[in-house]
């Protein structure tokens, strides 16, 4: 399995409605991509531990069968649409991928 974690930090002044739309599109648009096996998206849990980074606005975890599934996801039109809808609000995006 290929596990893809994405964390989004939003620009100061981004409306709450834009954050909610980002979260909604993570949950409803991206799962339509055929290579997605599992997908979770949410807000920081605000875990009160020194080693936990709670500074991001939205987190996304996606599971694919393999790297080929991930690679197909990256170029899929719905993924590109997602980026085009939301990138104007992103201050930073950090990705962590691993093989399980």
ROGUGU-652206 format. One record per residue: residue in three letters; x negated, y, z of N, C-alpha, C in turn. Coordinates in steps of 0.02 Angstrom, whole numbers, always signed. Example, Ala and Ser with C-alpha at 12.3 -4.5 7.8 and 13.67 -1.06 7.14 Angstrom:
! residues 2
ALA_-660_-284_+390_-615_-225_+390_-660_-165_+390;
SER_-642_-112_+354_-684_-53_+357_-645_+2_+394;
//
This chain:
! residues 100
UNK_-41_-59_+0_+0_+0_+0_-44_+63_+0;
UNK_-18_+115_-31_-52_+179_-33_-9_+228_+8;
UNK_-39_+258_+59_-2_+304_+103_-27_+375_+90;
UNK_+20_+420_+79_+7_+489_+59_+39_+535_+110;
UNK_-2_+571_+149_+23_+619_+198_+8_+689_+173;
UNK_+58_+733_+176_+50_+802_+154_+77_+847_+209;
UNK_+38_+898_+225_+58_+947_+276_+59_+1016_+243;
UNK_+114_+1052_+254_+125_+1118_+223_+124_+1172_+277;
UNK_+82_+1222_+267_+83_+1283_+306_+114_+1337_+262;
UNK_+159_+1376_+289_+194_+1426_+250_+165_+1496_+264;
UNK_+171_+1538_+214_+147_+1607_+221_+188_+1644_+274;
UNK_+156_+1690_+309_+194_+1731_+357_+252_+1766_+322;
UNK_+308_+1768_+356_+367_+1801_+327_+409_+1757_+283;
UNK_+389_+1694_+273_+431_+1648_+233_+498_+1639_+268;
UNK_+553_+1650_+233_+619_+1642_+265_+631_+1571_+289;
UNK_+668_+1565_+343_+687_+1499_+369_+723_+1459_+315;
UNK_+762_+1492_+273_+799_+1457_+220_+751_+1425_+170;
UNK_+694_+1455_+158_+644_+1426_+112_+612_+1365_+144;
UNK_+599_+1367_+209_+572_+1308_+244_+622_+1251_+242;
UNK_+685_+1267_+253_+737_+1215_+252_+745_+1185_+182;
UNK_+739_+1226_+130_+743_+1201_+62_+684_+1156_+45;
UNK_+625_+1175_+69_+566_+1132_+61_+579_+1064_+93;
UNK_+603_+1064_+153_+618_+1002_+188_+672_+962_+152;
UNK_+724_+995_+129_+777_+961_+92_+751_+930_+27;
UNK_+708_+966_-9_+682_+939_-71_+634_+881_-58;
UNK_+597_+884_-3_+555_+827_+16_+599_+765_+25;
UNK_+655_+774_+59_+698_+718_+76_+744_+695_+20;
UNK_+762_+740_-26_+812_+723_-76_+787_+722_-148;
UNK_+738_+763_-165_+713_+765_-233_+657_+714_-245;
UNK_+607_+715_-201_+549_+672_-211_+564_+597_-208;
UNK_+612_+574_-167_+627_+502_-167_+656_+476_-233;
UNK_+676_+521_-277_+702_+500_-342_+647_+476_-389;
UNK_+585_+490_-372_+528_+468_-413_+522_+393_-405;
UNK_+523_+355_-460_+528_+282_-456_+474_+246_-416;
UNK_+414_+273_-411_+360_+237_-376_+362_+247_-301;
UNK_+405_+290_-275_+411_+301_-203_+446_+241_-172;
UNK_+412_+210_-123_+441_+152_-88_+474_+174_-23;
UNK_+442_+220_+13_+468_+248_+75_+447_+321_+78;
UNK_+488_+362_+110_+472_+433_+116_+503_+459_+180;
UNK_+464_+497_+218_+487_+531_+277_+463_+603_+274;
UNK_+504_+650_+296_+485_+720_+300_+516_+750_+362;
UNK_+480_+796_+393_+506_+827_+453_+464_+885_+477;
UNK_+485_+911_+534_+452_+967_+566_+403_+939_+618;
UNK_+354_+979_+639_+307_+956_+690_+344_+934_+753;
UNK_+320_+881_+784_+350_+855_+845_+330_+897_+906;
UNK_+283_+942_+897_+258_+985_+951_+232_+944_+1009;
UNK_+197_+891_+993_+166_+848_+1043_+114_+888_+1082;
UNK_+121_+892_+1148_+78_+935_+1189_+12_+901_+1208;
UNK_-28_+887_+1156_-94_+857_+1168_-146_+898_+1132;
UNK_-203_+905_+1163_-257_+947_+1135_-279_+925_+1066;
UNK_-277_+861_+1052_-301_+835_+987_-249_+837_+932;
UNK_-187_+859_+948_-133_+860_+898_-128_+930_+868;
UNK_-127_+933_+801_-117_+996_+766_-43_+1004_+750;
UNK_-11_+1050_+784_+60_+1064_+774_+71_+1129_+734;
UNK_+19_+1152_+700_+22_+1218_+668_+55_+1218_+600;
UNK_+67_+1160_+571_+98_+1157_+504_+174_+1169_+510;
UNK_+207_+1182_+454_+279_+1195_+454_+319_+1133_+437;
UNK_+296_+1093_+388_+331_+1033_+365_+280_+979_+351;
UNK_+295_+918_+373_+253_+860_+358_+290_+812_+313;
UNK_+253_+779_+270_+281_+731_+222_+237_+669_+220;
UNK_+267_+610_+224_+232_+546_+216_+267_+505_+163;
UNK_+228_+482_+115_+256_+443_+59_+216_+378_+53;
UNK_+251_+323_+41_+220_+258_+32_+233_+234_-39;
UNK_+180_+210_-71_+184_+181_-138_+155_+111_-134;
UNK_+169_+70_-185_+141_+3_-186_+65_+3_-192;
UNK_+39_+52_-229_-33_+53_-244_-53_+122_-270;
UNK_-116_+130_-286_-140_+195_-310_-108_+214_-377;
UNK_-94_+165_-418_-60_+179_-482_+8_+212_-470;
UNK_+44_+190_-418_+108_+220_-400_+99_+292_-378;
UNK_+48_+304_-339_+32_+373_-318_+16_+417_-378;
UNK_-26_+390_-422_-48_+429_-481_+12_+446_-526;
UNK_+59_+399_-533_+119_+413_-573_+162_+466_-540;
UNK_+166_+464_-474_+204_+514_-435_+176_+584_-447;
UNK_+110_+590_-447_+78_+656_-454_+96_+691_-519;
UNK_+106_+654_-572_+120_+684_-638_+194_+681_-657;
UNK_+235_+654_-613_+307_+647_-628_+339_+717_-631;
UNK_+385_+728_-678_+419_+793_-684_+453_+817_-619;
UNK_+480_+773_-579_+512_+795_-517_+461_+820_-466;
UNK_+402_+790_-465_+348_+815_-421_+325_+884_-444;
UNK_+319_+893_-509_+300_+958_-536_+354_+1010_-521;
UNK_+417_+991_-528_+473_+1036_-511_+470_+1056_-438;
UNK_+456_+1008_-394_+450_+1021_-323_+396_+1074_-310;
UNK_+338_+1065_-340_+284_+1114_-331_+303_+1182_-357;
UNK_+333_+1185_-415_+353_+1249_-443_+405_+1285_-401;
UNK_+449_+1247_-368_+501_+1277_-326_+473_+1308_-263;
UNK_+419_+1279_-237_+397_+1297_-169_+328_+1327_-162;
UNK_+286_+1321_-212_+215_+1342_-203_+207_+1415_-186;
UNK_+254_+1458_-203_+247_+1529_-187_+250_+1542_-112;
UNK_+275_+1493_-73_+279_+1501_+0_+221_+1468_+37;
UNK_+179_+1430_+2_+127_+1393_+36_+66_+1436_+50;
UNK_+45_+1436_+113_-18_+1467_+132_-74_+1416_+127;
UNK_-57_+1353_+141_-105_+1298_+141_-68_+1232_+133;
UNK_-98_+1186_+97_-73_+1118_+92_-132_+1072_+105;
UNK_-123_+1025_+150_-176_+977_+167_-150_+907_+155;
UNK_-189_+866_+120_-170_+798_+103_-218_+749_+134;
UNK_-190_+695_+162_-229_+639_+187_-200_+576_+156;
UNK_-240_+540_+117_-219_+477_+85_-260_+420_+114;
UNK_-228_+362_+121_-265_+302_+139_-232_+240_+111;
UNK_-272_+187_+107_-247_+122_+84_-233_+79_+144;
UNK_-176_+46_+145_-157_+3_+201_-155_-69_+178;
//
